[in-house]
């Protein structure tokens, strides 16, 4: 989990855009991690994963709007990351957090990055 979060921070601080191949590899690592471990995430890790998913989703949506050959693949990635993000938000709500608390914790992570 921490490795995925550190990699996202690295990507966010880059001046250049990563290739489709690198984006796809990272996306697949995130999904694989979630498939294997999402039910075992504590609240902090769930928030960090939500941060990762939100950034993946917004970048995939942006790239899907371009007239590139991978546009459809990016659109699918955006859809799947949104599904995962919604599942994590639902889990946080079930743990007792309301939307305002989730937003505040998300903003704290965003500010720290």
TORPA-4810 file (N, C-alpha, C, O; in nm, 3 decimals):
<nodes>
NODE_1_0.083_-0.119_0.000_0.000_0.000_0.000_0.087_0.126_0.000_0.068_0.217_-0.081_X
NODE_2_0.183_0.129_0.090_0.269_0.247_0.101_0.349_0.271_-0.027_0.370_0.385_-0.069_X
NODE_3_0.392_0.162_-0.088_0.466_0.173_-0.214_0.380_0.236_-0.324_0.427_0.320_-0.401_X
NODE_4_0.254_0.195_-0.330_0.163_0.252_-0.429_0.138_0.401_-0.402_0.131_0.481_-0.495_X
NODE_5_0.126_0.436_-0.274_0.104_0.576_-0.238_0.227_0.660_-0.272_0.214_0.770_-0.326_X
NODE_6_0.345_0.610_-0.240_0.468_0.684_-0.271_0.484_0.703_-0.421_0.528_0.809_-0.466_X
NODE_7_0.449_0.602_-0.498_0.459_0.613_-0.644_0.362_0.720_-0.696_0.396_0.796_-0.786_X
NODE_8_0.242_0.724_-0.639_0.146_0.827_-0.681_0.201_0.966_-0.649_0.189_1.058_-0.731_X
NODE_9_0.259_0.982_-0.532_0.318_1.112_-0.496_0.426_1.150_-0.597_0.436_1.265_-0.638_X
NODE_10_0.507_1.052_-0.635_0.611_1.077_-0.733_0.550_1.123_-0.866_0.596_1.221_-0.926_X
NODE_11_0.447_1.053_-0.910_0.380_1.091_-1.036_0.323_1.232_-1.028_0.335_1.309_-1.123_X
NODE_12_0.262_1.266_-0.916_0.200_1.397_-0.902_0.301_1.511_-0.902_0.267_1.625_-0.935_X
NODE_13_0.424_1.481_-0.865_0.527_1.584_-0.859_0.614_1.591_-0.985_0.711_1.666_-0.990_X
NODE_14_0.578_1.512_-1.086_0.654_1.512_-1.211_0.612_1.629_-1.299_0.499_1.676_-1.292_X
NODE_15_0.705_1.674_-1.381_0.676_1.780_-1.477_0.630_1.725_-1.611_0.573_1.797_-1.693_X
NODE_16_0.655_1.596_-1.634_0.616_1.533_-1.760_0.509_1.428_-1.733_0.488_1.387_-1.619_X
NODE_17_0.445_1.386_-1.838_0.339_1.287_-1.829_0.396_1.148_-1.856_0.480_1.131_-1.944_X
NODE_18_0.351_1.050_-1.780_0.400_0.914_-1.801_0.332_0.853_-1.924_0.227_0.899_-1.968_X
NODE_19_0.395_0.750_-1.977_0.343_0.684_-2.097_0.219_0.601_-2.061_0.190_0.576_-1.944_X
NODE_20_0.146_0.560_-2.165_0.031_0.472_-2.144_0.076_0.344_-2.075_0.009_0.297_-1.982_X
NODE_21_0.187_0.287_-2.118_0.235_0.161_-2.062_0.260_0.173_-1.913_0.220_0.086_-1.835_X
NODE_22_0.327_0.280_-1.872_0.354_0.299_-1.729_0.224_0.325_-1.652_0.206_0.273_-1.542_X
NODE_23_0.136_0.405_-1.708_0.007_0.433_-1.646_-0.070_0.302_-1.627_-0.124_0.275_-1.520_X
NODE_24_-0.076_0.222_-1.731_-0.148_0.095_-1.728_-0.086_-0.001_-1.626_-0.159_-0.068_-1.552_X
NODE_25_0.045_-0.008_-1.621_0.113_-0.095_-1.523_0.078_-0.053_-1.380_0.048_-0.138_-1.296_X
NODE_26_0.083_0.076_-1.354_0.051_0.125_-1.220_-0.096_0.096_-1.187_-0.127_0.050_-1.077_X
NODE_27_-0.183_0.123_-1.281_-0.326_0.097_-1.262_-0.348_-0.051_-1.227_-0.422_-0.083_-1.135_X
NODE_28_-0.284_-0.140_-1.301_-0.299_-0.283_-1.277_-0.247_-0.324_-1.139_-0.305_-0.411_-1.074_X
NODE_29_-0.139_-0.262_-1.095_-0.087_-0.291_-0.960_-0.186_-0.247_-0.853_-0.205_-0.317_-0.754_X
NODE_30_-0.248_-0.132_-0.874_-0.347_-0.083_-0.778_-0.466_-0.178_-0.772_-0.510_-0.215_-0.663_X
NODE_31_-0.518_-0.216_-0.887_-0.634_-0.306_-0.892_-0.599_-0.442_-0.832_-0.679_-0.500_-0.759_X
NODE_32_-0.482_-0.492_-0.862_-0.439_-0.620_-0.805_-0.432_-0.611_-0.652_-0.477_-0.702_-0.582_X
NODE_33_-0.375_-0.502_-0.603_-0.368_-0.483_-0.458_-0.509_-0.480_-0.398_-0.534_-0.544_-0.296_X
NODE_34_-0.598_-0.407_-0.461_-0.735_-0.397_-0.410_-0.806_-0.533_-0.414_-0.873_-0.570_-0.318_X
NODE_35_-0.790_-0.605_-0.522_-0.851_-0.737_-0.532_-0.805_-0.829_-0.420_-0.883_-0.909_-0.368_X
NODE_36_-0.679_-0.818_-0.383_-0.621_-0.906_-0.281_-0.643_-0.856_-0.138_-0.655_-0.938_-0.047_X
NODE_37_-0.648_-0.724_-0.118_-0.634_-0.673_0.018_-0.735_-0.568_0.063_-0.723_-0.518_0.175_X
NODE_38_-0.831_-0.532_-0.018_-0.912_-0.415_0.017_-0.990_-0.433_0.146_-1.012_-0.335_0.218_X
NODE_39_-1.033_-0.553_0.176_-1.112_-0.573_0.298_-1.027_-0.562_0.424_-1.081_-0.544_0.533_X
NODE_40_-0.896_-0.573_0.411_-0.808_-0.565_0.527_-0.749_-0.427_0.552_-0.669_-0.410_0.644_X
NODE_41_-0.788_-0.328_0.471_-0.733_-0.193_0.488_-0.793_-0.126_0.612_-0.913_-0.133_0.635_X
NODE_42_-0.706_-0.061_0.691_-0.758_0.019_0.801_-0.806_0.154_0.745_-0.793_0.179_0.625_X
NODE_43_-0.860_0.239_0.831_-0.917_0.366_0.782_-0.813_0.454_0.713_-0.841_0.512_0.608_X
NODE_44_-0.693_0.464_0.772_-0.590_0.549_0.710_-0.550_0.496_0.573_-0.539_0.573_0.478_X
NODE_45_-0.528_0.365_0.564_-0.491_0.307_0.435_-0.605_0.320_0.334_-0.581_0.340_0.215_X
NODE_46_-0.727_0.309_0.382_-0.842_0.325_0.293_-0.846_0.468_0.239_-0.874_0.488_0.121_X
NODE_47_-0.818_0.566_0.323_-0.814_0.705_0.278_-0.702_0.726_0.177_-0.721_0.794_0.076_X
NODE_48_-0.586_0.668_0.202_-0.475_0.682_0.108_-0.508_0.615_-0.025_-0.474_0.667_-0.131_X
NODE_49_-0.573_0.500_-0.019_-0.612_0.433_-0.143_-0.718_0.514_-0.217_-0.718_0.519_-0.340_X
NODE_50_-0.806_0.577_-0.144_-0.906_0.664_-0.207_-0.837_0.780_-0.280_-0.878_0.818_-0.389_X
NODE_51_-0.734_0.834_-0.220_-0.654_0.939_-0.283_-0.591_0.889_-0.413_-0.595_0.957_-0.515_X
NODE_52_-0.534_0.769_-0.408_-0.474_0.709_-0.527_-0.579_0.691_-0.637_-0.557_0.730_-0.752_X
NODE_53_-0.692_0.634_-0.599_-0.798_0.608_-0.696_-0.853_0.736_-0.757_-0.880_0.742_-0.877_X
NODE_54_-0.870_0.838_-0.675_-0.922_0.964_-0.725_-0.827_1.025_-0.828_-0.871_1.077_-0.931_X
NODE_55_-0.699_1.019_-0.801_-0.600_1.072_-0.896_-0.592_0.988_-1.022_-0.580_1.041_-1.133_X
NODE_56_-0.598_0.857_-1.007_-0.600_0.770_-1.125_-0.722_0.800_-1.211_-0.711_0.813_-1.333_X
NODE_57_-0.837_0.813_-1.146_-0.962_0.839_-1.217_-0.956_0.971_-1.293_-0.990_0.975_-1.412_X
NODE_58_-0.914_1.076_-1.227_-0.913_1.207_-1.294_-0.813_1.210_-1.409_-0.839_1.271_-1.513_X
NODE_59_-0.698_1.147_-1.392_-0.600_1.142_-1.500_-0.649_1.055_-1.616_-0.629_1.090_-1.732_X
NODE_60_-0.712_0.942_-1.583_-0.765_0.856_-1.689_-0.877_0.928_-1.765_-0.884_0.918_-1.887_X
NODE_61_-0.963_0.999_-1.693_-1.070_1.073_-1.760_-1.013_1.179_-1.854_-1.061_1.196_-1.966_X
NODE_62_-0.912_1.250_-1.807_-0.849_1.354_-1.890_-0.788_1.293_-2.016_-0.806_1.346_-2.126_X
NODE_63_-0.718_1.182_-1.999_-0.654_1.118_-2.114_-0.758_1.055_-2.207_-0.735_1.048_-2.328_X
NODE_64_-0.870_1.011_-2.153_-0.975_0.950_-2.236_-1.037_1.052_-2.331_-1.089_1.014_-2.436_X
NODE_65_-1.031_1.179_-2.297_-1.089_1.285_-2.381_-1.003_1.317_-2.503_-1.049_1.380_-2.597_X
NODE_66_-0.880_1.272_-2.499_-0.789_1.300_-2.609_-0.816_1.203_-2.725_-0.870_1.095_-2.706_X
NODE_67_-0.777_1.244_-2.840_-0.797_1.161_-2.959_-0.676_1.070_-2.981_-0.605_1.080_-3.081_X
NODE_68_-0.653_0.982_-2.882_-0.542_0.888_-2.891_-0.598_0.747_-2.905_-0.715_0.723_-2.877_X
NODE_69_-0.514_0.656_-2.949_-0.561_0.520_-2.969_-0.598_0.452_-2.837_-0.677_0.357_-2.837_X
NODE_70_-0.543_0.497_-2.725_-0.573_0.437_-2.595_-0.691_0.502_-2.523_-0.718_0.469_-2.408_X
NODE_71_-0.760_0.593_-2.587_-0.867_0.669_-2.521_-0.972_0.577_-2.458_-1.015_0.601_-2.345_X
NODE_72_-1.014_0.474_-2.529_-1.115_0.383_-2.475_-1.062_0.307_-2.353_-1.137_0.282_-2.258_X
NODE_73_-0.935_0.272_-2.356_-0.874_0.201_-2.242_-0.871_0.293_-2.119_-0.899_0.249_-2.008_X
NODE_74_-0.836_0.418_-2.142_-0.837_0.514_-2.031_-0.978_0.531_-1.975_-0.996_0.541_-1.854_X
NODE_75_-1.078_0.535_-2.062_-1.216_0.549_-2.017_-1.257_0.431_-1.930_-1.325_0.449_-1.828_X
NODE_76_-1.217_0.311_-1.968_-1.248_0.191_-1.887_-1.177_0.198_-1.752_-1.235_0.163_-1.649_X
NODE_77_-1.054_0.244_-1.752_-0.980_0.259_-1.626_-1.052_0.357_-1.534_-1.064_0.333_-1.414_X
NODE_78_-1.098_0.466_-1.591_-1.168_0.567_-1.511_-1.295_0.508_-1.450_-1.325_0.533_-1.334_X
NODE_79_-1.368_0.432_-1.528_-1.490_0.369_-1.478_-1.460_0.272_-1.364_-1.528_0.273_-1.261_X
NODE_80_-1.358_0.189_-1.382_-1.325_0.090_-1.280_-1.271_0.154_-1.152_-1.301_0.108_-1.042_X
NODE_81_-1.192_0.261_-1.168_-1.142_0.327_-1.047_-1.256_0.394_-0.972_-1.254_0.401_-0.849_X
NODE_82_-1.355_0.444_-1.045_-1.471_0.505_-0.978_-1.548_0.399_-0.898_-1.594_0.427_-0.788_X
NODE_83_-1.562_0.281_-0.953_-1.630_0.173_-0.882_-1.556_0.140_-0.753_-1.617_0.126_-0.647_X
NODE_84_-1.425_0.127_-0.762_-1.346_0.099_-0.642_-1.355_0.213_-0.541_-1.370_0.190_-0.421_X
NODE_85_-1.347_0.336_-0.589_-1.355_0.452_-0.499_-1.489_0.453_-0.426_-1.494_0.479_-0.306_X
NODE_86_-1.597_0.426_-0.497_-1.729_0.421_-0.434_-1.738_0.311_-0.329_-1.800_0.329_-0.225_X
NODE_87_-1.675_0.198_-0.357_-1.674_0.088_-0.260_-1.598_0.128_-0.133_-1.640_0.095_-0.022_X
NODE_88_-1.488_0.200_-0.150_-1.410_0.243_-0.034_-1.484_0.351_0.045_-1.480_0.352_0.168_X
NODE_89_-1.551_0.441_-0.024_-1.630_0.544_0.044_-1.742_0.478_0.124_-1.768_0.516_0.238_X
NODE_90_-1.807_0.381_0.064_-1.914_0.308_0.135_-1.859_0.241_0.260_-1.922_0.243_0.365_X
NODE_91_-1.742_0.184_0.248_-1.678_0.118_0.363_-1.646_0.219_0.474_-1.664_0.189_0.592_X
NODE_92_-1.598_0.336_0.436_-1.567_0.440_0.535_-1.695_0.487_0.604_-1.696_0.511_0.725_X
NODE_93_-1.803_0.501_0.528_-1.931_0.539_0.588_-1.979_0.432_0.686_-2.029_0.464_0.793_X
NODE_94_-1.963_0.307_0.648_-2.002_0.198_0.737_-1.918_0.196_0.865_-1.963_0.149_0.970_X
NODE_95_-1.796_0.248_0.855_-1.708_0.256_0.972_-1.742_0.375_1.060_-1.681_0.395_1.165_X
NODE_96_-1.840_0.457_1.017_-1.886_0.567_1.100_-1.846_0.705_1.055_-1.880_0.803_1.121_X
NODE_97_-1.774_0.718_0.945_-1.735_0.850_0.896_-1.846_0.907_0.808_-1.907_0.835_0.729_X
NODE_98_-1.871_1.036_0.824_-1.966_1.100_0.734_-1.889_1.165_0.619_-1.766_1.168_0.620_X
NODE_99_-1.961_1.215_0.521_-1.897_1.271_0.401_-1.804_1.388_0.435_-1.700_1.404_0.372_X
NODE_100_-1.843_1.468_0.533_-1.759_1.582_0.572_-1.626_1.533_0.631_-1.520_1.588_0.600_X
NODE_101_-1.632_1.431_0.716_-1.509_1.376_0.775_-1.419_1.314_0.667_-1.297_1.331_0.670_X
NODE_102_-1.481_1.244_0.574_-1.404_1.184_0.465_-1.337_1.294_0.384_-1.219_1.283_0.350_X
NODE_103_-1.410_1.400_0.354_-1.354_1.511_0.277_-1.239_1.579_0.350_-1.137_1.611_0.289_X
NODE_104_-1.254_1.600_0.479_-1.148_1.665_0.558_-1.022_1.578_0.559_-0.911_1.630_0.543_X
NODE_105_-1.039_1.450_0.578_-0.923_1.360_0.581_-0.858_1.351_0.444_-0.736_1.344_0.433_X
NODE_106_-0.939_1.351_0.340_-0.887_1.350_0.204_-0.806_1.477_0.178_-0.695_1.471_0.124_X
NODE_107_-0.862_1.591_0.216_-0.791_1.719_0.196_-0.659_1.721_0.271_-0.560_1.776_0.221_X
NODE_108_-0.655_1.663_0.391_-0.531_1.657_0.468_-0.424_1.578_0.394_-0.306_1.615_0.395_X
NODE_109_-0.463_1.468_0.331_-0.369_1.389_0.252_-0.323_1.470_0.132_-0.204_1.475_0.101_X
NODE_110_-0.417_1.534_0.065_-0.386_1.614_-0.053_-0.287_1.726_-0.017_-0.191_1.750_-0.090_X
NODE_111_-0.312_1.793_0.093_-0.222_1.901_0.136_-0.083_1.850_0.172_0.016_1.920_0.150_X
NODE_112_-0.075_1.731_0.227_0.054_1.673_0.265_0.138_1.630_0.145_0.261_1.623_0.153_X
NODE_113_0.071_1.603_0.035_0.142_1.559_-0.085_0.192_1.682_-0.160_0.255_1.668_-0.265_X
</nodes>
